[in-house]
Amino acid sequence: MRIVHAASEMFPYIKTGGLADAVAALAGALADKGHQVAVFIPGYRSVLDGPHVAGATLSHKLKVEMGDAFLAGDVYTLNPRAGVTLYLICREEFFDRKLPYWTGERDYDDNDARFIFFQKAVVELLRLTDFKADIVHCHDWQTGMLPVILREAERRYEVTLALKTVFTIHNIAYQGVFPRKAFALSNLPEELMTIDGLEYYDQMCMLKGGILYADRVTTVSPQYAKEIQTPEFGNGMDGVIRTRLEDLHGLLNGIDTAVWNPAIDASLPARYDADDLIGKSVCRGNLLKEFGWDAKFTGPVFGMVCRFTPAKGLDLILGAKEFFAQKNCRLVVLGAGEKKYELSLREFAATMPNKVAVCVRQDERMSHLVEAGADFFLMPSLFEPCGLNQMYSQAYGTVPLVSNVGGLVDTVTDIDANSAAGTGIVFAPEQEKFEAGLQRALGLYAEPAKYAAVQRRAMQRDFSWTKAVAAYEQLYTEAL
């Protein structure tokens, strides 16, 4: 098949969360299966200045219709691996910025124009290159209007650009809602800006476009596909989702085992596998030393890597200060995001620097060290569409503590609910239940043989994209 992916980020070029990892790994897995894959992402400043685009060439110059004007854009192309072509859609006005979506405090005011331009540029490039896609796979709100923009271009130019479209909701909380006037930039027929189309409470919603107009709609775990049909998790889109139930599929993401595999992970101070965990002890010692702690500390080390947002359960972490103050343990938190959480977590660490460390930054090397060096990984998320860190943790022999939501339910088996197959500790995302989970972790760690058995079971699970890609191939085939 000839498959196009359009997304706002892709590892290792630009990454703010799991979307980048998922797009990169899925594209690579499809190429490994013999499919021809093209990926389109914006040419942000950090992408063009980064080390991974050295071989990129200027391949096209675009004129993109945006309301009453035509805006120029450049396209740089490279082939990062066999079977994959990457297209970088560039326009300095829109993408020459330090961060991809926001200033660090608020969203960019022109995100509507930025991503309408990106989506229209993808369609224009498909027309100019004559790629003849079997599938155009769009990811999250930044590409939500692409299915309908593509069909309108086909009608206008009397061509076929793609046989079928797929839209994946990676997180329904992010919807791309903009003032009604932004619709004019799309040059779409006015009848699409109604309650049965892109209109959402007298505004324009890009995510709604993807849900309504793609041929198939997917999300990133079976449990999350069920949850987003409810008011509790649907973020106002549950009614729209329920109109597409026949075409809605919950497909679990995988992990890229070429990147996340402790047996070959070059970023670690030592490698290890389920049969020989000596290297994990080395990683643990290095993680402790990173923060000036004794490498021979014998209590459990808790780790957490996430974006600093309420959804990640950071208020539960902050609410458990007494636990970390009283117990013989260590806590490492890595991430960045909302300023209030950056400040609160730094204050938390300052009150007990001998027990708690907070790194406010995005750091790929450190994220691997936390996964390998910690004994337990914390994911007390209030919602979690799929989650990747709980899968990374199991692959690295780091027992996950997760809330019973979304993809966490689909990927972690509670050790008390199933003692023979348990790989982690599962709890409801409430303060009392979370702290009870922390106490259970202490109890497990106090029984080395039982803890080691859980580690081994976790490391033997197959979360690879080699397995996960089969579900996408089946979806594409059935759509066609």
Helices and strands as residue ranges (DSSP letters): E 2-6, H 18-32, E 36-42, H 45-48, G 51-53, E 57-66, E 69-81, E 84-90, H 92-95, H 111-129, E 133-139, G 141-143, H 146-157, E 162-169, E 177-179, G 180-186, G 190-192, E 199-200, E 203-205, H 206-213, E 216-219, H 222-227, H 231-234, H 238-242, G 245-247, E 248-250, H 278-290, E 301-308, G 310-312, H 314-319, H 321-326, E 330-337, H 339-351, E 356-360, H 364-373, E 376-379, H 389-395, E 399-403, H 406-411, E 425-427, H 431-445, H 448-459, H 465-479
